Amino acid sequence: MMTTLYEFRVDGRLTDQAREAFCDMRIEELPAGARLCGVVIDEAHLLGIMAQCRALGLVIVSANRTAAGTV
């Protein structure tokens, strides 16, 4: 199994429900939204994170792999 670090940027503020849903990720509030950083196990996990964002009403601005030292 291969893991990869990802950074997701989303529009808007995260609700308590969204923070709980992504409790295994580092969350940083930004002026124009939020940044979620964490390990993605595989493509199914990546798609699951994106589906969870949609279910919580979050708009994903970007989703990028990051270098190991930046997360």
PEKACOR-V260724 format. One record per residue. RES is the residue in three letters. OMEGA is omega as a letter, one per 40 degrees, with the letter a starting at -180 (999 if undefined). D_CENTER is the distance of its C-alpha to the mean C-alpha in Angstrom with 2 decimals. Layout:
# PEKACOR-V260724
res = (RES	RES)
omega = (OMEGA	OMEGA)
d_center = (D_CENTER	D_CENTER)
This chain:
# PEKACOR-V260724
res = (MET	MET	THR	THR	LEU	TYR	GLU	PHE	ARG	VAL	ASP	GLY	ARG	LEU	THR	ASP	GLN	ALA	ARG	GLU	ALA	PHE	CYS	ASP	MET	ARG	ILE	GLU	GLU	LEU	PRO	ALA	GLY	ALA	ARG	LEU	CYS	GLY	VAL	VAL	ILE	ASP	GLU	ALA	HIS	LEU	LEU	GLY	ILE	MET	ALA	GLN	CYS	ARG	ALA	LEU	GLY	LEU	VAL	ILE	VAL	SER	ALA	ASN	ARG	THR	ALA	ALA	GLY	THR	VAL)
omega = (a	i	a	i	i	i	i	i	a	i	i	a	i	i	i	i	i	i	i	a	a	a	i	i	i	a	i	i	i	i	a	a	a	i	i	a	i	a	i	a	a	a	i	i	i	i	i	i	a	i	i	i	i	a	i	i	i	i	i	i	i	i	a	i	i	i	a	a	a	a	999)
d_center = (20.02	17.95	14.59	12.52	10.16	7.27	5.97	4.12	6.79	7.85	11.50	13.10	12.92	11.02	13.72	14.72	13.91	10.21	10.28	12.22	10.14	7.24	10.19	9.74	6.91	8.31	7.94	10.19	11.97	13.34	16.48	15.03	11.76	8.83	6.67	3.79	5.56	6.89	9.31	9.40	12.96	14.05	13.81	14.14	11.12	9.05	10.92	10.49	6.73	7.77	10.81	9.46	7.93	11.45	13.21	12.07	13.22	10.18	10.88	8.49	10.49	9.35	7.57	9.63	10.95	11.97	15.25	15.60	16.96	14.32	11.56)
